[in-house]
Amino acid sequence: MTVVHPADDQSRVAEIRRAAERLARQEGLNDNLIADVSLVSTEICTNLLKHARDGEIFLSSLSDNSEPGIEILAVDRGPGMSDLNSCLVDGYSSTNTSGTGFGAIIRRSSEFDAFSQPGKGTVLVSRIRSSRRSPTMIGALLKPIRGEEVSGDSWAFSRKDAGFALVVADGLGHGLMAARASAEAISAFRRSNDQSPIAVLQKIHASARGTRGSAVAVAYIDPVASMLRYAGIGNISGVLIGGTKPVQMVSHNGTAGYHSPRLQEFSYPLPQQALVIMHSDGLQTSWNLDDYPGLRRRDPSVIAGVLYRDAARNRDDICVAVAKTGGAS
């Protein structure tokens, strides 16, 4: 579950803090971690109001795709920071305050990462959960079209022996019926034990027959075999980054649950350090990670946030899912 809040007024600080606390309780976090969530969400929102413009905060539960916890992703289109590392140190301030905000956020987070460019803005992520583990290798961003409370897009991943599978679904249209269609695709994905993307896609196609239908793509990423297998139906974009140039993965025309003239699986060599980016057509396809020096090394949710900020069409639901292998750089 993801809820998006604009950070456009001082009243939003309390609103976002309360929403984050509610989500943390739903995730079953203890009182100490809920206090961390409260502080982190307050500091992030306060910083957006002080230093940025067009700020948004995405609050997401983590239990659907990992252990219970909460992710706080902040995206802004403000002036950005020329020296991000200095800004993250306790005592640094550009507004004559104590300069402890970022330090407090980092200390209270199980994971923290950020990316900033002067003139473009900043994206940062904080995750708070009961255990601190190895860095997250899969992240995503969801946002409904303006005027809708739920997104018709969905995503999920599951571990499969030596690798993992990733799915993105875009229910036709917008609103509740589109959300139900994509949710059925995700449910079928979770029920399947297949490691073949085309077998999973066939099950999604059959399961979606009572819904409005979806565009769907499934990737199976196997770092041990250095191979990525991919099958898609409809306009989900999949890009494999890490070789000499990005590889646009192939989806066929059609709609899962309705018309599927051809289902086909494609295999791609998987570089040792790779990024797999899959997104719905709420995002333009003209983005280029080379425009963002250093972004490949950042947290997957940060990468998703930057792409959303700069490539959103703003007339459709948006889903961007990012997976990293081997510490992609």
Disulfide bonds with the S-S distance in Angstrom:
none
